[in-house]
Amino acid sequence: MNTRISVDSFASRWPTKLPITLTYTRTLDVRPSAITRKFVGNDVDPQQAGKDVHVANVLTGHFLKQGDRLMITLEAIQVKGTSFCGRAT
């Protein structure tokens, strides 16, 4: 049996799994997906979304599948102001 997770399987699950994992970080407040689901898409302003759900920072990201590789980019954006808190790929 192959225990390696497929890129397709991971790509479909990571948007759900990441917030669950982040809830174990004591310095973060993670909003339930039922609240954040309406902000999925390309035309979303992260700062406005953050204001709508009353948070200081918004974590946004995307993934790019290339063959059997998956590149994930995450950005933490301050709701007040115009700066990034951090970025990781």
Distance bins in CASP14 RR format, pairs under 12 A and 6 or more apart:
PFRMAT RR
TARGET T0000
AUTHOR 0000-0000-0000
RMODE 2
METHOD distances of the structure
MODEL  1
2 9 0 0 0 0 0 1 0 0 0 0 0
4 10 0 0 0 0 1 0 0 0 0 0 0
4 68 0 0 0 0 1 0 0 0 0 0 0
5 11 0 0 0 0 0 1 0 0 0 0 0
5 12 0 0 0 0 0 1 0 0 0 0 0
5 13 0 0 0 0 1 0 0 0 0 0 0
5 14 0 0 0 0 0 1 0 0 0 0 0
5 17 0 0 0 0 0 1 0 0 0 0 0
5 68 0 0 0 0 0 1 0 0 0 0 0
5 70 0 0 0 0 0 1 0 0 0 0 0
6 12 0 0 0 0 1 0 0 0 0 0 0
6 13 0 0 0 0 0 1 0 0 0 0 0
6 65 0 0 0 0 0 1 0 0 0 0 0
6 67 0 0 0 0 0 1 0 0 0 0 0
6 68 0 0 0 0 1 0 0 0 0 0 0
6 69 0 0 0 0 0 1 0 0 0 0 0
6 70 0 0 0 0 1 0 0 0 0 0 0
7 13 0 0 0 0 0 1 0 0 0 0 0
7 14 0 0 0 0 0 1 0 0 0 0 0
7 63 0 0 0 0 1 0 0 0 0 0 0
7 64 0 0 0 0 0 1 0 0 0 0 0
7 65 1 0 1 0 0 0 0 0 0 0 0
7 66 0 0 0 0 1 0 0 0 0 0 0
7 67 1 0 0 1 0 0 0 0 0 0 0
7 68 1 0 1 0 0 0 0 0 0 0 0
7 69 1 0 0 1 0 0 0 0 0 0 0
7 70 1 0 1 0 0 0 0 0 0 0 0
7 71 0 0 0 0 0 1 0 0 0 0 0
7 72 0 0 0 0 0 1 0 0 0 0 0
8 14 0 0 0 0 0 1 0 0 0 0 0
8 63 0 0 0 0 0 1 0 0 0 0 0
8 65 1 0 0 1 0 0 0 0 0 0 0
8 67 0 0 0 0 0 1 0 0 0 0 0
8 68 0 0 0 0 1 0 0 0 0 0 0
8 70 0 0 0 0 1 0 0 0 0 0 0
9 17 0 0 0 0 0 1 0 0 0 0 0
9 65 0 0 0 0 0 1 0 0 0 0 0
9 68 0 0 0 0 0 1 0 0 0 0 0
9 70 0 0 0 0 0 1 0 0 0 0 0
10 16 0 0 0 0 0 1 0 0 0 0 0
10 17 0 0 0 0 1 0 0 0 0 0 0
10 18 0 0 0 0 0 1 0 0 0 0 0
10 63 0 0 0 0 1 0 0 0 0 0 0
10 65 0 0 0 0 1 0 0 0 0 0 0
10 68 0 0 0 0 0 1 0 0 0 0 0
10 69 0 0 0 0 0 1 0 0 0 0 0
10 70 1 0 0 1 0 0 0 0 0 0 0
10 71 0 0 0 0 0 1 0 0 0 0 0
10 72 0 0 0 0 1 0 0 0 0 0 0
11 17 0 0 0 0 0 1 0 0 0 0 0
11 18 0 0 0 0 0 1 0 0 0 0 0
11 62 0 0 0 0 0 1 0 0 0 0 0
11 63 1 0 1 0 0 0 0 0 0 0 0
11 64 0 0 0 0 1 0 0 0 0 0 0
11 65 1 0 1 0 0 0 0 0 0 0 0
11 66 0 0 0 0 0 1 0 0 0 0 0
11 67 0 0 0 0 0 1 0 0 0 0 0
11 68 0 0 0 0 0 1 0 0 0 0 0
11 69 0 0 0 0 0 1 0 0 0 0 0
11 70 1 0 1 0 0 0 0 0 0 0 0
11 71 0 0 0 0 0 1 0 0 0 0 0
11 72 0 0 0 0 1 0 0 0 0 0 0
12 63 0 0 0 0 0 1 0 0 0 0 0
12 65 0 0 0 0 0 1 0 0 0 0 0
12 70 0 0 0 0 0 1 0 0 0 0 0
13 19 0 0 0 0 0 1 0 0 0 0 0
13 20 0 0 0 0 0 1 0 0 0 0 0
13 21 0 0 0 0 0 1 0 0 0 0 0
13 63 0 0 0 0 0 1 0 0 0 0 0
13 70 0 0 0 0 0 1 0 0 0 0 0
14 20 0 0 0 0 0 1 0 0 0 0 0
14 21 0 0 0 0 1 0 0 0 0 0 0
14 22 0 0 0 0 0 1 0 0 0 0 0
14 61 0 0 0 0 0 1 0 0 0 0 0
14 62 0 0 0 0 0 1 0 0 0 0 0
14 63 1 0 0 1 0 0 0 0 0 0 0
14 65 0 0 0 0 0 1 0 0 0 0 0
14 70 0 0 0 0 1 0 0 0 0 0 0
14 71 0 0 0 0 0 1 0 0 0 0 0
14 72 1 0 0 1 0 0 0 0 0 0 0
14 73 0 0 0 0 0 1 0 0 0 0 0
14 74 0 0 0 0 0 1 0 0 0 0 0
15 21 0 0 0 0 0 1 0 0 0 0 0
15 22 0 0 0 0 0 1 0 0 0 0 0
15 33 0 0 0 0 1 0 0 0 0 0 0
15 36 0 0 0 0 1 0 0 0 0 0 0
15 37 0 0 0 0 1 0 0 0 0 0 0
15 39 0 0 0 0 0 1 0 0 0 0 0
15 40 0 0 0 0 1 0 0 0 0 0 0
15 41 0 0 0 0 0 1 0 0 0 0 0
15 59 0 0 0 0 0 1 0 0 0 0 0
15 60 0 0 0 0 0 1 0 0 0 0 0
15 61 0 0 0 0 1 0 0 0 0 0 0
15 62 0 0 0 0 1 0 0 0 0 0 0
15 63 0 0 0 0 1 0 0 0 0 0 0
15 72 0 0 0 0 0 1 0 0 0 0 0
15 74 0 0 0 0 0 1 0 0 0 0 0
16 22 0 0 0 0 0 1 0 0 0 0 0
16 30 0 0 0 0 0 1 0 0 0 0 0
16 32 0 0 0 0 0 1 0 0 0 0 0
16 33 1 0 0 1 0 0 0 0 0 0 0
16 34 0 0 0 0 0 1 0 0 0 0 0
16 36 0 0 0 0 0 1 0 0 0 0 0
16 37 0 0 0 0 0 1 0 0 0 0 0
16 40 0 0 0 0 0 1 0 0 0 0 0
17 23 0 0 0 0 0 1 0 0 0 0 0
17 24 0 0 0 0 0 1 0 0 0 0 0
17 33 0 0 0 0 0 1 0 0 0 0 0
17 72 0 0 0 0 0 1 0 0 0 0 0
18 24 0 0 0 0 0 1 0 0 0 0 0
18 25 0 0 0 0 0 1 0 0 0 0 0
18 28 0 0 0 0 0 1 0 0 0 0 0
18 30 0 0 0 0 1 0 0 0 0 0 0
18 33 0 0 0 0 0 1 0 0 0 0 0
18 36 0 0 0 0 0 1 0 0 0 0 0
18 59 0 0 0 0 1 0 0 0 0 0 0
18 60 0 0 0 0 0 1 0 0 0 0 0
18 61 0 0 0 0 1 0 0 0 0 0 0
18 63 0 0 0 0 0 1 0 0 0 0 0
18 72 0 0 0 0 1 0 0 0 0 0 0
18 74 0 0 0 0 1 0 0 0 0 0 0
18 88 0 0 0 0 0 1 0 0 0 0 0
19 25 0 0 0 0 0 1 0 0 0 0 0
19 28 0 0 0 0 1 0 0 0 0 0 0
19 29 0 0 0 0 0 1 0 0 0 0 0
19 30 1 0 1 0 0 0 0 0 0 0 0
19 31 1 0 0 1 0 0 0 0 0 0 0
19 32 0 0 0 0 1 0 0 0 0 0 0
19 33 1 0 0 1 0 0 0 0 0 0 0
19 34 0 0 0 0 0 1 0 0 0 0 0
19 35 0 0 0 0 0 1 0 0 0 0 0
19 36 1 0 0 1 0 0 0 0 0 0 0
19 37 0 0 0 0 0 1 0 0 0 0 0
19 59 0 0 0 0 1 0 0 0 0 0 0
19 61 0 0 0 0 0 1 0 0 0 0 0
19 74 0 0 0 0 0 1 0 0 0 0 0
20 28 0 0 0 0 0 1 0 0 0 0 0
20 30 0 0 0 0 1 0 0 0 0 0 0
20 32 0 0 0 0 0 1 0 0 0 0 0
20 33 0 0 0 0 1 0 0 0 0 0 0
21 28 0 0 0 0 0 1 0 0 0 0 0
21 30 0 0 0 0 1 0 0 0 0 0 0
21 59 0 0 0 0 0 1 0 0 0 0 0
21 74 0 0 0 0 0 1 0 0 0 0 0
22 28 1 0 1 0 0 0 0 0 0 0 0
22 29 0 0 0 0 1 0 0 0 0 0 0
22 30 1 0 1 0 0 0 0 0 0 0 0
22 31 0 0 0 0 0 1 0 0 0 0 0
22 33 0 0 0 0 0 1 0 0 0 0 0
22 36 0 0 0 0 0 1 0 0 0 0 0
22 57 0 0 0 0 0 1 0 0 0 0 0
22 59 1 0 0 1 0 0 0 0 0 0 0
22 74 0 0 0 0 0 1 0 0 0 0 0
22 76 0 0 0 0 0 1 0 0 0 0 0
23 29 0 0 0 0 1 0 0 0 0 0 0
23 30 1 0 1 0 0 0 0 0 0 0 0
23 31 0 0 0 0 0 1 0 0 0 0 0
23 32 0 0 0 0 1 0 0 0 0 0 0
23 33 0 0 0 0 0 1 0 0 0 0 0
24 30 0 0 0 0 1 0 0 0 0 0 0
25 59 0 0 0 0 0 1 0 0 0 0 0
27 56 0 0 0 0 0 1 0 0 0 0 0
27 57 0 0 0 0 0 1 0 0 0 0 0
27 76 0 0 0 0 0 1 0 0 0 0 0
27 85 0 0 0 0 0 1 0 0 0 0 0
28 55 0 0 0 0 1 0 0 0 0 0 0
28 56 0 0 0 0 0 1 0 0 0 0 0
28 57 0 0 0 0 1 0 0 0 0 0 0
28 58 0 0 0 0 0 1 0 0 0 0 0
28 59 0 0 0 0 1 0 0 0 0 0 0
28 76 0 0 0 0 1 0 0 0 0 0 0
28 85 0 0 0 0 0 1 0 0 0 0 0
29 35 0 0 0 0 0 1 0 0 0 0 0
29 50 0 0 0 0 0 1 0 0 0 0 0
29 53 0 0 0 0 1 0 0 0 0 0 0
29 54 0 0 0 0 1 0 0 0 0 0 0
29 55 1 0 0 1 0 0 0 0 0 0 0
29 56 0 0 0 0 1 0 0 0 0 0 0
29 57 0 0 0 0 1 0 0 0 0 0 0
29 58 0 0 0 0 0 1 0 0 0 0 0
29 59 0 0 0 0 0 1 0 0 0 0 0
30 36 0 0 0 0 1 0 0 0 0 0 0
30 53 0 0 0 0 0 1 0 0 0 0 0
30 55 0 0 0 0 1 0 0 0 0 0 0
30 57 0 0 0 0 0 1 0 0 0 0 0
30 58 0 0 0 0 0 1 0 0 0 0 0
30 59 0 0 0 0 1 0 0 0 0 0 0
31 37 0 0 0 0 0 1 0 0 0 0 0
31 38 0 0 0 0 0 1 0 0 0 0 0
31 39 0 0 0 0 1 0 0 0 0 0 0
31 49 0 0 0 0 1 0 0 0 0 0 0
31 50 0 0 0 0 1 0 0 0 0 0 0
31 52 0 0 0 0 0 1 0 0 0 0 0
31 53 1 0 1 0 0 0 0 0 0 0 0
31 54 0 0 0 0 1 0 0 0 0 0 0
31 55 1 0 0 1 0 0 0 0 0 0 0
31 57 0 0 0 0 0 1 0 0 0 0 0
31 58 0 0 0 0 1 0 0 0 0 0 0
31 59 0 0 0 0 0 1 0 0 0 0 0
32 38 0 0 0 0 0 1 0 0 0 0 0
32 53 0 0 0 0 1 0 0 0 0 0 0
33 39 0 0 0 0 0 1 0 0 0 0 0
33 40 0 0 0 0 1 0 0 0 0 0 0
33 53 0 0 0 0 0 1 0 0 0 0 0
34 53 0 0 0 0 0 1 0 0 0 0 0
35 49 0 0 0 0 0 1 0 0 0 0 0
35 50 0 0 0 0 0 1 0 0 0 0 0
35 52 0 0 0 0 1 0 0 0 0 0 0
35 53 1 0 1 0 0 0 0 0 0 0 0
35 54 0 0 0 0 0 1 0 0 0 0 0
35 55 0 0 0 0 0 1 0 0 0 0 0
36 44 0 0 0 0 0 1 0 0 0 0 0
36 46 0 0 0 0 0 1 0 0 0 0 0
36 49 1 0 0 1 0 0 0 0 0 0 0
36 50 0 0 0 0 1 0 0 0 0 0 0
36 52 0 0 0 0 1 0 0 0 0 0 0
36 53 1 0 0 1 0 0 0 0 0 0 0
36 55 0 0 0 0 1 0 0 0 0 0 0
36 58 0 0 0 0 1 0 0 0 0 0 0
36 59 0 0 0 0 1 0 0 0 0 0 0
36 60 0 0 0 0 0 1 0 0 0 0 0
37 44 0 0 0 0 0 1 0 0 0 0 0
37 49 0 0 0 0 0 1 0 0 0 0 0
37 53 0 0 0 0 0 1 0 0 0 0 0
38 44 0 0 0 0 1 0 0 0 0 0 0
38 48 0 0 0 0 0 1 0 0 0 0 0
38 49 0 0 0 0 1 0 0 0 0 0 0
38 50 0 0 0 0 0 1 0 0 0 0 0
38 52 0 0 0 0 1 0 0 0 0 0 0
38 53 0 0 0 0 1 0 0 0 0 0 0
39 45 0 0 0 0 1 0 0 0 0 0 0
39 46 0 0 0 0 1 0 0 0 0 0 0
39 47 0 0 0 0 0 1 0 0 0 0 0
39 48 0 0 0 0 1 0 0 0 0 0 0
39 49 1 0 1 0 0 0 0 0 0 0 0
39 50 0 0 0 0 1 0 0 0 0 0 0
39 51 0 0 0 0 0 1 0 0 0 0 0
39 52 1 0 0 1 0 0 0 0 0 0 0
39 53 0 0 0 0 1 0 0 0 0 0 0
39 55 0 0 0 0 0 1 0 0 0 0 0
39 58 0 0 0 0 1 0 0 0 0 0 0
39 59 0 0 0 0 0 1 0 0 0 0 0
39 60 0 0 0 0 1 0 0 0 0 0 0
39 61 0 0 0 0 0 1 0 0 0 0 0
40 46 0 0 0 0 0 1 0 0 0 0 0
40 49 0 0 0 0 0 1 0 0 0 0 0
40 60 0 0 0 0 0 1 0 0 0 0 0
40 61 0 0 0 0 0 1 0 0 0 0 0
40 62 0 0 0 0 0 1 0 0 0 0 0
41 49 0 0 0 0 0 1 0 0 0 0 0
41 60 0 0 0 0 1 0 0 0 0 0 0
41 61 0 0 0 0 0 1 0 0 0 0 0
41 62 0 0 0 0 1 0 0 0 0 0 0
42 60 0 0 0 0 0 1 0 0 0 0 0
42 61 0 0 0 0 0 1 0 0 0 0 0
42 62 0 0 0 0 1 0 0 0 0 0 0
43 49 0 0 0 0 0 1 0 0 0 0 0
44 50 0 0 0 0 0 1 0 0 0 0 0
44 52 0 0 0 0 0 1 0 0 0 0 0
44 53 0 0 0 0 0 1 0 0 0 0 0
44 58 0 0 0 0 1 0 0 0 0 0 0
44 60 1 0 0 1 0 0 0 0 0 0 0
44 61 0 0 0 0 0 1 0 0 0 0 0
44 62 0 0 0 0 0 1 0 0 0 0 0
44 77 0 0 0 0 0 1 0 0 0 0 0
45 51 0 0 0 0 1 0 0 0 0 0 0
45 52 0 0 0 0 1 0 0 0 0 0 0
45 58 0 0 0 0 1 0 0 0 0 0 0
45 60 0 0 0 0 0 1 0 0 0 0 0
45 77 0 0 0 0 1 0 0 0 0 0 0
45 79 0 0 0 0 0 1 0 0 0 0 0
45 82 0 0 0 0 0 1 0 0 0 0 0
46 52 0 0 0 0 0 1 0 0 0 0 0
46 53 0 0 0 0 0 1 0 0 0 0 0
46 55 0 0 0 0 0 1 0 0 0 0 0
46 57 0 0 0 0 1 0 0 0 0 0 0
46 58 1 0 1 0 0 0 0 0 0 0 0
46 59 0 0 0 0 1 0 0 0 0 0 0
46 60 1 0 1 0 0 0 0 0 0 0 0
46 61 0 0 0 0 1 0 0 0 0 0 0
46 74 0 0 0 0 0 1 0 0 0 0 0
46 75 0 0 0 0 1 0 0 0 0 0 0
46 76 0 0 0 0 1 0 0 0 0 0 0
46 77 1 0 1 0 0 0 0 0 0 0 0
46 78 0 0 0 0 1 0 0 0 0 0 0
46 79 1 0 0 1 0 0 0 0 0 0 0
46 81 0 0 0 0 0 1 0 0 0 0 0
46 82 0 0 0 0 0 1 0 0 0 0 0
46 83 0 0 0 0 0 1 0 0 0 0 0
46 84 0 0 0 0 0 1 0 0 0 0 0
46 85 0 0 0 0 0 1 0 0 0 0 0
47 53 0 0 0 0 0 1 0 0 0 0 0
47 55 0 0 0 0 0 1 0 0 0 0 0
47 56 0 0 0 0 0 1 0 0 0 0 0
47 57 0 0 0 0 0 1 0 0 0 0 0
47 58 1 0 0 1 0 0 0 0 0 0 0
47 60 0 0 0 0 0 1 0 0 0 0 0
47 77 1 0 0 1 0 0 0 0 0 0 0
47 78 1 0 0 1 0 0 0 0 0 0 0
47 79 1 0 1 0 0 0 0 0 0 0 0
47 80 0 0 0 0 1 0 0 0 0 0 0
47 81 1 0 0 1 0 0 0 0 0 0 0
47 82 0 0 0 0 1 0 0 0 0 0 0
47 83 0 0 0 0 0 1 0 0 0 0 0
47 84 0 0 0 0 0 1 0 0 0 0 0
48 55 0 0 0 0 0 1 0 0 0 0 0
48 58 0 0 0 0 1 0 0 0 0 0 0
48 77 0 0 0 0 0 1 0 0 0 0 0
48 79 0 0 0 0 1 0 0 0 0 0 0
48 80 0 0 0 0 0 1 0 0 0 0 0
49 55 0 0 0 0 1 0 0 0 0 0 0
49 57 0 0 0 0 0 1 0 0 0 0 0
49 58 1 0 1 0 0 0 0 0 0 0 0
49 59 0 0 0 0 0 1 0 0 0 0 0
49 60 0 0 0 0 1 0 0 0 0 0 0
49 77 0 0 0 0 1 0 0 0 0 0 0
49 79 0 0 0 0 1 0 0 0 0 0 0
50 56 0 0 0 0 1 0 0 0 0 0 0
50 57 0 0 0 0 1 0 0 0 0 0 0
50 58 1 0 1 0 0 0 0 0 0 0 0
50 59 0 0 0 0 0 1 0 0 0 0 0
50 60 0 0 0 0 0 1 0 0 0 0 0
50 76 0 0 0 0 0 1 0 0 0 0 0
50 77 0 0 0 0 1 0 0 0 0 0 0
50 78 0 0 0 0 1 0 0 0 0 0 0
50 79 1 0 1 0 0 0 0 0 0 0 0
50 80 0 0 0 0 1 0 0 0 0 0 0
50 81 0 0 0 0 0 1 0 0 0 0 0
51 57 0 0 0 0 0 1 0 0 0 0 0
51 58 0 0 0 0 1 0 0 0 0 0 0
51 77 0 0 0 0 0 1 0 0 0 0 0
51 78 0 0 0 0 0 1 0 0 0 0 0
51 79 1 0 1 0 0 0 0 0 0 0 0
51 80 0 0 0 0 1 0 0 0 0 0 0
51 81 0 0 0 0 0 1 0 0 0 0 0
52 58 0 0 0 0 0 1 0 0 0 0 0
52 79 0 0 0 0 1 0 0 0 0 0 0
53 59 0 0 0 0 0 1 0 0 0 0 0
53 79 0 0 0 0 1 0 0 0 0 0 0
54 79 0 0 0 0 1 0 0 0 0 0 0
54 80 0 0 0 0 0 1 0 0 0 0 0
55 76 0 0 0 0 0 1 0 0 0 0 0
55 77 0 0 0 0 0 1 0 0 0 0 0
55 78 0 0 0 0 0 1 0 0 0 0 0
55 79 1 0 0 1 0 0 0 0 0 0 0
55 80 0 0 0 0 0 1 0 0 0 0 0
55 85 0 0 0 0 0 1 0 0 0 0 0
56 76 0 0 0 0 0 1 0 0 0 0 0
56 77 0 0 0 0 0 1 0 0 0 0 0
56 78 1 0 0 1 0 0 0 0 0 0 0
56 79 1 0 1 0 0 0 0 0 0 0 0
56 80 1 0 0 1 0 0 0 0 0 0 0
56 81 0 0 0 0 0 1 0 0 0 0 0
56 85 0 0 0 0 1 0 0 0 0 0 0
57 74 0 0 0 0 0 1 0 0 0 0 0
57 75 0 0 0 0 0 1 0 0 0 0 0
57 76 1 0 1 0 0 0 0 0 0 0 0
57 77 1 0 0 1 0 0 0 0 0 0 0
57 78 1 0 1 0 0 0 0 0 0 0 0
57 79 1 0 0 1 0 0 0 0 0 0 0
57 80 0 0 0 0 1 0 0 0 0 0 0
57 81 0 0 0 0 0 1 0 0 0 0 0
57 83 0 0 0 0 0 1 0 0 0 0 0
57 84 0 0 0 0 1 0 0 0 0 0 0
57 85 1 0 1 0 0 0 0 0 0 0 0
57 86 0 0 0 0 1 0 0 0 0 0 0
58 74 0 0 0 0 0 1 0 0 0 0 0
58 75 0 0 0 0 1 0 0 0 0 0 0
58 76 1 0 0 1 0 0 0 0 0 0 0
58 77 1 0 1 0 0 0 0 0 0 0 0
58 78 0 0 0 0 1 0 0 0 0 0 0
58 79 1 0 0 1 0 0 0 0 0 0 0
58 80 0 0 0 0 0 1 0 0 0 0 0
58 81 0 0 0 0 0 1 0 0 0 0 0
58 84 0 0 0 0 0 1 0 0 0 0 0
58 85 0 0 0 0 1 0 0 0 0 0 0
58 86 0 0 0 0 0 1 0 0 0 0 0
59 72 0 0 0 0 0 1 0 0 0 0 0
59 73 0 0 0 0 0 1 0 0 0 0 0
59 74 1 0 0 1 0 0 0 0 0 0 0
59 75 1 0 0 1 0 0 0 0 0 0 0
59 76 1 0 1 0 0 0 0 0 0 0 0
59 77 1 0 0 1 0 0 0 0 0 0 0
59 78 0 0 0 0 0 1 0 0 0 0 0
59 79 0 0 0 0 0 1 0 0 0 0 0
59 84 0 0 0 0 0 1 0 0 0 0 0
59 85 0 0 0 0 1 0 0 0 0 0 0
59 86 0 0 0 0 1 0 0 0 0 0 0
59 87 0 0 0 0 0 1 0 0 0 0 0
59 88 0 0 0 0 0 1 0 0 0 0 0
60 72 0 0 0 0 0 1 0 0 0 0 0
60 73 0 0 0 0 1 0 0 0 0 0 0
60 74 1 0 0 1 0 0 0 0 0 0 0
60 75 1 0 1 0 0 0 0 0 0 0 0
60 76 0 0 0 0 1 0 0 0 0 0 0
60 77 1 0 0 1 0 0 0 0 0 0 0
60 78 0 0 0 0 0 1 0 0 0 0 0
60 79 0 0 0 0 0 1 0 0 0 0 0
60 84 0 0 0 0 0 1 0 0 0 0 0
60 85 0 0 0 0 0 1 0 0 0 0 0
60 86 0 0 0 0 0 1 0 0 0 0 0
60 87 0 0 0 0 0 1 0 0 0 0 0
60 88 0 0 0 0 0 1 0 0 0 0 0
61 71 0 0 0 0 0 1 0 0 0 0 0
61 72 1 0 0 1 0 0 0 0 0 0 0
61 73 1 0 1 0 0 0 0 0 0 0 0
61 74 1 0 1 0 0 0 0 0 0 0 0
61 75 1 0 1 0 0 0 0 0 0 0 0
61 76 0 0 0 0 1 0 0 0 0 0 0
61 77 0 0 0 0 1 0 0 0 0 0 0
61 84 0 0 0 0 0 1 0 0 0 0 0
61 86 0 0 0 0 0 1 0 0 0 0 0
61 87 0 0 0 0 1 0 0 0 0 0 0
61 88 0 0 0 0 1 0 0 0 0 0 0
61 89 0 0 0 0 1 0 0 0 0 0 0
62 70 0 0 0 0 0 1 0 0 0 0 0
62 71 0 0 0 0 1 0 0 0 0 0 0
62 72 1 0 0 1 0 0 0 0 0 0 0
62 73 1 0 1 0 0 0 0 0 0 0 0
62 74 0 0 0 0 1 0 0 0 0 0 0
62 75 0 0 0 0 1 0 0 0 0 0 0
62 87 0 0 0 0 0 1 0 0 0 0 0
62 89 0 0 0 0 0 1 0 0 0 0 0
63 69 0 0 0 0 0 1 0 0 0 0 0
63 70 1 0 1 0 0 0 0 0 0 0 0
63 71 1 0 0 1 0 0 0 0 0 0 0
63 72 1 0 1 0 0 0 0 0 0 0 0
63 73 1 0 0 1 0 0 0 0 0 0 0
63 74 0 0 0 0 1 0 0 0 0 0 0
63 89 0 0 0 0 0 1 0 0 0 0 0
64 70 1 0 0 1 0 0 0 0 0 0 0
64 71 1 0 1 0 0 0 0 0 0 0 0
64 72 0 0 0 0 1 0 0 0 0 0 0
64 73 1 0 0 1 0 0 0 0 0 0 0
64 89 0 0 0 0 1 0 0 0 0 0 0
65 71 0 0 0 0 1 0 0 0 0 0 0
65 72 0 0 0 0 0 1 0 0 0 0 0
66 72 0 0 0 0 0 1 0 0 0 0 0
70 89 0 0 0 0 0 1 0 0 0 0 0
71 88 0 0 0 0 0 1 0 0 0 0 0
71 89 1 0 0 1 0 0 0 0 0 0 0
72 87 0 0 0 0 0 1 0 0 0 0 0
72 88 0 0 0 0 1 0 0 0 0 0 0
72 89 1 0 0 1 0 0 0 0 0 0 0
73 84 0 0 0 0 0 1 0 0 0 0 0
73 86 0 0 0 0 0 1 0 0 0 0 0
73 87 1 0 0 1 0 0 0 0 0 0 0
73 88 1 0 0 1 0 0 0 0 0 0 0
73 89 1 0 1 0 0 0 0 0 0 0 0
74 84 0 0 0 0 0 1 0 0 0 0 0
74 85 0 0 0 0 0 1 0 0 0 0 0
74 86 0 0 0 0 1 0 0 0 0 0 0
74 87 1 0 0 1 0 0 0 0 0 0 0
74 88 1 0 1 0 0 0 0 0 0 0 0
74 89 1 0 0 1 0 0 0 0 0 0 0
75 83 0 0 0 0 0 1 0 0 0 0 0
75 84 1 0 1 0 0 0 0 0 0 0 0
75 85 0 0 0 0 1 0 0 0 0 0 0
75 86 1 0 0 1 0 0 0 0 0 0 0
75 87 1 0 1 0 0 0 0 0 0 0 0
75 88 0 0 0 0 1 0 0 0 0 0 0
75 89 0 0 0 0 1 0 0 0 0 0 0
76 83 0 0 0 0 1 0 0 0 0 0 0
76 84 1 0 0 1 0 0 0 0 0 0 0
76 85 1 1 0 0 0 0 0 0 0 0 0
76 86 1 0 1 0 0 0 0 0 0 0 0
76 87 1 0 0 1 0 0 0 0 0 0 0
76 88 0 0 0 0 1 0 0 0 0 0 0
77 83 1 0 0 1 0 0 0 0 0 0 0
77 84 1 0 1 0 0 0 0 0 0 0 0
77 85 1 0 0 1 0 0 0 0 0 0 0
77 86 0 0 0 0 1 0 0 0 0 0 0
77 87 0 0 0 0 1 0 0 0 0 0 0
78 84 1 0 0 1 0 0 0 0 0 0 0
78 85 1 0 1 0 0 0 0 0 0 0 0
78 86 0 0 0 0 1 0 0 0 0 0 0
79 85 0 0 0 0 0 1 0 0 0 0 0
END
